[in-house]
């Protein structure tokens, strides 16, 4: 199973490290990352494998949201099943 993590906010040092570190701490493996800084705005999309996650999905999402708050950015975690359902035509 996979999840999509989006991060948006003012650029600051350590955002990628903070989010990916929290994923690692909870057993979520980062598969792919794309990030961009436009002027002083940071945008990132991560695909993570959550099949080895050591905490429930909801707990992972809450912990990533808290990491985002520490860096002053918005972090949203979407389960692959919901993501696929939302964008299925």
Backbone as a printed PyTorch tensor [residue, N CA C, xyz], in Angstrom:
tensor([[[  0.8330,  -1.1810,   0.0000],
         [  0.0000,   0.0000,   0.0000],
         [  0.8720,   1.2370,   0.0000]],

        [[  0.3210,   2.2760,  -0.5830],
         [  1.0700,   3.5200,  -0.6990],
         [  0.2330,   4.6850,  -0.1860]],

        [[  0.9200,   5.8060,   0.0270],
         [  0.2620,   7.0530,   0.3980],
         [  0.9720,   8.1900,  -0.3240]],

        [[  0.2210,   9.2570,  -0.5680],
         [  0.7650,  10.4590,  -1.1810],
         [  0.8040,  11.5410,  -0.1070]],

        [[  1.9720,  12.1510,   0.0620],
         [  2.1500,  13.2180,   1.0410],
         [  2.4180,  14.5050,   0.2670]],

        [[  1.6370,  15.5380,   0.5460],
         [  1.8850,  16.8380,  -0.0710],
         [  2.2770,  17.8260,   1.0180]],

        [[  3.2290,  18.6820,   0.6910],
         [  3.7250,  19.6830,   1.6340],
         [  3.7920,  21.0150,   0.9060]],

        [[  3.1680,  22.0290,   1.4880],
         [  3.1690,  23.3530,   0.8700],
         [  3.3500,  24.4070,   1.9550]],

        [[  4.1920,  25.4000,   1.6760],
         [  4.3680,  26.5010,   2.6150],
         [  5.6160,  27.2940,   2.3230]],

        [[  5.9150,  28.2000,   3.2220],
         [  7.1080,  29.0300,   3.0800],
         [  8.3500,  28.1610,   3.2360]],

        [[  9.3020,  28.3410,   2.3530],
         [ 10.5260,  27.5310,   2.3680],
         [ 11.3500,  27.8300,   3.6100]],

        [[ 11.8500,  26.7740,   4.2060],
         [ 12.7470,  26.8850,   5.3470],
         [ 13.6510,  25.6450,   5.3700]],

        [[ 14.7510,  25.7420,   6.0410],
         [ 15.7110,  24.6500,   6.1090],
         [ 15.1140,  23.4620,   6.8740]],

        [[ 15.2560,  22.2580,   6.3150],
         [ 14.9150,  21.0420,   7.0400],
         [ 13.5670,  20.4250,   6.7700]],

        [[ 12.7490,  21.0110,   5.9080],
         [ 11.4110,  20.4650,   5.6660],
         [ 11.4900,  19.0360,   5.1400]],

        [[ 12.2480,  18.8370,   4.0820],
         [ 12.3720,  17.4980,   3.4960],
         [ 12.9170,  16.5100,   4.5190]],

        [[ 13.9340,  16.9010,   5.2570],
         [ 14.5260,  16.0260,   6.2720],
         [ 13.5270,  15.7070,   7.3780]],

        [[ 12.7560,  16.6990,   7.7900],
         [ 11.7740,  16.4770,   8.8450],
         [ 10.6800,  15.5140,   8.4370]],

        [[ 10.1420,  15.7080,   7.2340],
         [  9.0570,  14.8480,   6.7480],
         [  9.5760,  13.4380,   6.4780]],

        [[ 10.6930,  13.3340,   5.7700],
         [ 11.2160,  12.0000,   5.4580],
         [ 11.6940,  11.2820,   6.7250]],

        [[ 12.2250,  12.0220,   7.6850],
         [ 12.6410,  11.4320,   8.9490],
         [ 11.4660,  10.8700,   9.7330]],

        [[ 10.3540,  11.5840,   9.7160],
         [  9.1530,  11.0990,  10.4030],
         [  8.6040,   9.8580,   9.7090]],

        [[  8.6870,   9.8390,   8.3890],
         [  8.2780,   8.6360,   7.6500],
         [  9.1410,   7.4510,   8.0780]],

        [[ 10.4500,   7.6320,   8.0930],
         [ 11.3720,   6.5570,   8.4650],
         [ 11.1210,   6.0860,   9.8940]],

        [[ 10.9030,   7.0170,  10.7950],
         [ 10.6570,   6.6870,  12.1970],
         [  9.4360,   5.7720,  12.3500]],

        [[  8.4650,   5.9310,  11.4520],
         [  7.2220,   5.1580,  11.5270],
         [  7.1680,   4.0000,  10.5290]],

        [[  8.2820,   3.7170,   9.8660],
         [  8.3560,   2.5660,   8.9690],
         [  7.7710,   2.7830,   7.5860]],

        [[  7.5310,   4.0300,   7.2030],
         [  7.0380,   4.3330,   5.8560],
         [  8.2460,   4.6200,   4.9640]],

        [[  8.3570,   3.8860,   3.8720],
         [  9.5070,   4.0080,   2.9820],
         [  9.2180,   5.0000,   1.8570]],

        [[ 10.0540,   6.0230,   1.7240],
         [  9.8920,   7.0080,   0.6590],
         [ 10.2930,   6.3680,  -0.6680]],

        [[  9.3700,   6.3610,  -1.6110],
         [  9.6050,   5.7620,  -2.9270],
         [ 10.0400,   6.8190,  -3.9360]],

        [[  9.3420,   7.9420,  -3.9110],
         [  9.6280,   8.9880,  -4.8950],
         [  9.3190,  10.3480,  -4.2920]],

        [[ 10.1250,  11.3420,  -4.6580],
         [  9.9500,  12.7050,  -4.1600],
         [ 10.1120,  13.6810,  -5.3100]],

        [[  9.2340,  14.6530,  -5.3640],
         [  9.4380,  15.7860,  -6.2490],
         [  9.2150,  17.0370,  -5.4120]],

        [[ 10.1110,  17.9880,  -5.5540],
         [  9.9700,  19.2220,  -4.7910],
         [ 10.3720,  20.4040,  -5.6480]],

        [[  9.8380,  21.5390,  -5.2800],
         [ 10.1370,  22.7510,  -6.0180],
         [ 10.0710,  23.9310,  -5.0640]],

        [[ 10.9390,  24.9020,  -5.2840],
         [ 10.8820,  26.1510,  -4.5440],
         [ 10.6440,  27.2480,  -5.5610]],

        [[  9.5140,  27.9260,  -5.4210],
         [  9.1490,  29.0200,  -6.3160],
         [  9.1750,  30.2990,  -5.4930]],

        [[ 10.1370,  31.1620,  -5.7970],
         [ 10.4330,  32.3290,  -4.9770],
         [ 10.7080,  31.8290,  -3.5690]],

        [[  9.8560,  32.0850,  -2.5880],
         [ 10.1180,  31.5680,  -1.2400],
         [  9.0770,  30.5380,  -0.8060]],

        [[  8.3450,  29.9710,  -1.7730],
         [  7.3210,  28.9640,  -1.4690],
         [  7.8360,  27.5660,  -1.8010]],

        [[  7.6410,  26.6540,  -0.8610],
         [  8.0970,  25.2710,  -0.9860],
         [  6.9040,  24.3910,  -1.3280]],

        [[  7.0780,  23.5100,  -2.3080],
         [  6.0350,  22.5430,  -2.6660],
         [  6.6960,  21.1820,  -2.8610]],

        [[  6.1040,  20.1460,  -2.2560],
         [  6.6820,  18.8100,  -2.3630],
         [  5.5690,  17.7800,  -2.4280]],

        [[  5.7960,  16.7610,  -3.2390],
         [  4.9210,  15.5970,  -3.2960],
         [  5.7970,  14.3750,  -3.0780]],

        [[  5.3850,  13.5150,  -2.1370],
         [  6.1110,  12.2740,  -1.8550],
         [  5.1710,  11.0980,  -2.0540]],

        [[  5.6910,  10.0330,  -2.6140],
         [  4.9800,   8.7580,  -2.6510],
         [  5.7090,   7.8660,  -1.6620]],

        [[  4.9740,   7.3060,  -0.6990],
         [  5.5920,   6.4510,   0.3090],
         [  4.8920,   5.0960,   0.3560]],

        [[  5.6860,   4.0820,   0.6090],
         [  5.1620,   2.7310,   0.8000],
         [  4.8410,   2.5920,   2.2850]],

        [[  3.5610,   2.3590,   2.6030],
         [  3.1530,   2.2680,   4.0010],
         [  2.8870,   0.8230,   4.4360]],

        [[  3.2430,  -0.1440,   3.5810],
         [  2.9810,  -1.5430,   3.9250],
         [  3.7960,  -2.0010,   5.1350]],

        [[  4.9320,  -1.3780,   5.3990],
         [  5.7480,  -1.7360,   6.5550],
         [  5.6000,  -0.7660,   7.7120]],

        [[  4.5960,   0.0820,   7.6380],
         [  4.3890,   1.1120,   8.6550],
         [  4.1420,   0.4690,  10.0240]],

        [[  4.7610,   1.0370,  11.0420],
         [  4.6600,   0.4870,  12.3970],
         [  3.5390,   1.1320,  13.2130]],

        [[  2.8540,   2.0950,  12.6260],
         [  1.7220,   2.7580,  13.2860],
         [  0.5360,   2.7590,  12.3280]],

        [[ -0.6910,   2.9090,  12.8430],
         [ -1.8490,   3.0090,  11.9500],
         [ -1.7370,   4.2400,  11.0400]],

        [[ -2.3850,   4.1810,   9.8850],
         [ -2.3310,   5.2700,   8.9090],
         [ -2.7090,   6.6110,   9.5380]],

        [[ -3.7680,   6.6270,  10.3300],
         [ -4.2290,   7.8770,  10.9500],
         [ -3.1460,   8.4800,  11.8390]],

        [[ -2.4460,   7.6480,  12.5810],
         [ -1.3750,   8.1160,  13.4600],
         [ -0.2160,   8.6930,  12.6450]],

        [[  0.1180,   8.0410,  11.5340],
         [  1.1660,   8.5570,  10.6480],
         [  0.7800,   9.9320,  10.1270]],

        [[ -0.4610,  10.0610,   9.6480],
         [ -0.9290,  11.3420,   9.1180],
         [ -0.8800,  12.4290,  10.1880]],

        [[ -1.2800,  12.0990,  11.4140],
         [ -1.2490,  13.0860,  12.5050],
         [  0.1740,  13.5010,  12.8400]],

        [[  1.0840,  12.5470,  12.8690],
         [  2.4710,  12.8840,  13.2080],
         [  3.1140,  13.7380,  12.1180]],

        [[  2.7740,  13.4770,  10.8590],
         [  3.3120,  14.2970,   9.7640],
         [  2.7190,  15.7040,   9.7880]],

        [[  1.4560,  15.8140,  10.1640],
         [  0.8340,  17.1350,  10.2790],
         [  1.5480,  17.9480,  11.3600]],

        [[  1.8940,  17.3010,  12.4720],
         [  2.6130,  17.9900,  13.5510],
         [  4.0080,  18.4330,  13.1010]],

        [[  4.6740,  17.5930,  12.3250],
         [  5.9820,  17.9800,  11.7720],
         [  5.8100,  19.2230,  10.9040]],

        [[  4.7750,  19.2310,  10.0820],
         [  4.4980,  20.3930,   9.2460],
         [  4.3060,  21.6550,  10.0710]],

        [[  3.5840,  21.5280,  11.1710],
         [  3.3570,  22.6840,  12.0430],
         [  4.6730,  23.2100,  12.6010]],

        [[  5.6020,  22.3090,  12.9100],
         [  6.9080,  22.7320,  13.4160],
         [  7.6700,  23.5690,  12.3950]],

        [[  7.4750,  23.2540,  11.1150],
         [  8.1730,  23.9710,  10.0420],
         [  7.3230,  25.0790,   9.4230]],

        [[  6.0890,  25.2400,   9.8800],
         [  5.2150,  26.2790,   9.3580],
         [  4.6800,  25.9800,   7.9660]],

        [[  4.5200,  24.6910,   7.6480],
         [  3.9890,  24.2880,   6.3430],
         [  2.7660,  23.3900,   6.5400]],

        [[  1.9690,  23.2470,   5.4980],
         [  0.8200,  22.3510,   5.5380],
         [  1.2280,  20.9980,   4.9820]],

        [[  0.9480,  19.9430,   5.7190],
         [  1.2360,  18.5780,   5.2790],
         [ -0.0890,  17.8390,   5.2060]],

        [[ -0.3400,  17.2280,   4.0690],
         [ -1.5620,  16.4440,   3.8770],
         [ -1.1660,  15.0510,   3.4010]],

        [[ -1.7350,  14.0300,   4.0320],
         [ -1.4260,  12.6450,   3.6810],
         [ -2.6970,  11.9880,   3.1470]],

        [[ -2.6050,  11.4280,   1.9430],
         [ -3.7480,  10.7730,   1.3070],
         [ -3.4050,   9.3210,   1.0330]],

        [[ -4.2470,   8.4170,   1.5230],
         [ -4.0620,   6.9880,   1.2710],
         [ -4.2370,   6.7310,  -0.2210]],

        [[ -3.4550,   5.8240,  -0.7650],
         [ -3.4870,   5.5090,  -2.1990],
         [ -4.9030,   5.1700,  -2.6700]],

        [[ -5.6540,   4.4190,  -1.8880],
         [ -7.0080,   4.0340,  -2.3000],
         [ -7.9070,   5.2450,  -2.4690]],

        [[ -7.8390,   6.1900,  -1.5320],
         [ -8.6400,   7.4050,  -1.6420],
         [ -8.1630,   8.2530,  -2.8100]],

        [[ -6.8620,   8.3740,  -2.9630],
         [ -6.2970,   9.1510,  -4.0610],
         [ -6.7710,   8.5940,  -5.4030]],

        [[ -6.7120,   7.2660,  -5.5570],
         [ -7.1480,   6.6410,  -6.8100],
         [ -8.6330,   6.8320,  -7.0470]],

        [[ -9.4380,   6.7390,  -5.9960],
         [-10.8790,   6.9230,  -6.1180],
         [-11.2150,   8.3600,  -6.5080]],

        [[-10.5170,   9.3240,  -5.9100],
         [-10.7950,  10.7360,  -6.1970],
         [-10.4920,  11.0880,  -7.6430]],

        [[ -9.4860,  10.4870,  -8.2180],
         [ -9.0370,  10.8840,  -9.5430],
         [ -9.3510,   9.8710, -10.6280]],

        [[-10.1860,   8.9170, -10.3290],
         [-10.6080,   7.9220, -11.3320],
         [-11.7130,   8.5510, -12.1670]],

        [[-11.5490,   8.4680, -13.4750],
         [-12.5410,   9.0460, -14.3830],
         [-13.3740,   7.9640, -14.9990]]])
